[in-house]
Amino acid sequence: MSDHEETLRKLAVRDDAYVDLLLACKRTSEAAAALDRKAAALVRIGALIALDATPPSYMEAIEAARASGASCDEIAGCLVAVLPTVGVARVVSAAPKVALALGYDVDAALELIDAAAKR
């Protein structure tokens, strides 16, 4: 049986020992995922967008993505990549949270644009 087949089987039957192992040991989980750290971090950001996660969740995930070499463009690209799957509402909700985690305040930028337009 190949690795992916074993992984799928164990997850499909909720093999608690396997799940506990994945949750308890980051190194084991990373190896089982068969993704490099950057890809895994970007996948986590996509999952947070789908879940409409809280801002602190994005902070940690984006910090991990940046530490693994992900660019700000790649992180913002997660929003675009999941848009067809999760929908506009989730992406619109997530965009300012992702922006803040990247050090960009969308609301402040929009206020400056609005103020400039009124002049």
C-alpha positions in Angstrom: 0.0 0.0 0.0 1.4 3.4 -0.9 1.8 6.2 1.6 -1.1 8.3 0.4 -3.4 5.3 0.4 -2.4 4.5 4.0 -2.9 8.1 5.0 -6.3 8.3 3.3 -7.4 5.0 4.9 -6.4 6.0 8.4 -8.1 9.4 8.2 -11.2 8.0 6.6 -11.7 5.5 9.5 -10.6 8.1 12.0 -7.7 6.1 13.3 -7.4 7.9 16.6 -3.8 6.7 17.3 -2.7 8.1 13.9 -4.6 11.4 14.4 -3.2 11.8 17.9 0.3 11.2 16.5 -0.2 13.8 13.9 -1.6 16.3 16.3 1.1 15.6 19.0 4.2 15.7 16.8 4.7 18.6 14.4 7.7 16.8 12.8 5.5 13.6 12.1 2.7 15.8 10.8 5.0 17.7 8.4 6.5 14.4 7.1 3.0 12.9 6.6 1.8 15.9 4.7 4.6 15.5 2.1 4.7 19.2 1.6 7.6 21.6 2.2 7.2 24.1 5.0 6.3 27.0 2.7 3.5 25.0 0.9 2.2 23.7 4.2 2.1 27.3 5.6 0.2 28.5 2.5 -2.3 25.7 2.8 -2.9 26.6 6.4 -3.7 30.2 5.4 -6.1 28.9 2.8 -7.8 26.8 5.5 -8.1 29.8 7.8 -9.7 31.8 5.0 -12.2 29.0 4.5 -13.0 28.9 8.2 -13.3 32.7 8.5 -10.7 32.6 11.3 -9.9 35.3 13.8 -7.1 37.8 13.3 -4.7 36.1 15.8 -4.9 32.9 13.9 -3.7 34.7 10.7 -0.9 36.3 12.6 0.6 33.0 13.6 0.1 31.3 10.2 1.4 34.3 8.2 4.5 34.5 10.5 5.1 30.8 9.8 4.7 31.4 6.1 7.1 34.3 6.0 9.6 32.4 8.1 9.4 29.6 5.5 10.1 32.0 2.6 6.6 32.9 1.4 6.4 36.4 -0.1 3.7 38.9 0.7 2.4 38.4 -2.9 2.2 34.6 -2.4 0.3 35.1 0.9 -2.1 37.5 -0.7 -2.4 35.0 -3.6 -3.9 32.6 -1.1 -7.0 34.8 -1.1 -7.2 34.7 -4.9 -6.6 30.9 -5.0 -9.4 30.0 -2.7 -11.9 32.6 -4.0 -13.7 30.2 -6.4 -14.0 27.5 -3.7 -14.9 29.4 -0.6 -16.7 32.4 -2.1 -16.5 36.1 -2.2 -17.9 36.7 1.4 -15.1 34.6 3.0 -12.4 36.3 1.0 -13.7 39.8 1.6 -13.8 38.9 5.4 -10.3 37.5 5.3 -8.6 40.2 3.3 -8.2 42.9 6.0 -7.1 40.2 8.5 -4.4 38.9 6.1 -3.4 42.5 5.4 -3.0 43.4 9.1 -0.9 40.3 9.6 1.3 41.5 6.8 1.5 44.9 8.4 -0.9 46.7 6.0 -4.0 48.5 7.4 -6.6 48.3 4.6 -9.0 50.5 6.5 -6.4 53.3 7.0 -5.4 53.1 3.4 -9.0 53.4 2.3 -9.5 56.4 4.6 -6.5 58.2 3.0 -7.9 57.5 -0.5 -11.3 58.7 0.5 -9.9 61.9 2.1 -7.8 62.6 -1.0 -10.8 62.1 -3.3 -12.8 64.7 -1.3 -10.1 67.4 -1.8 
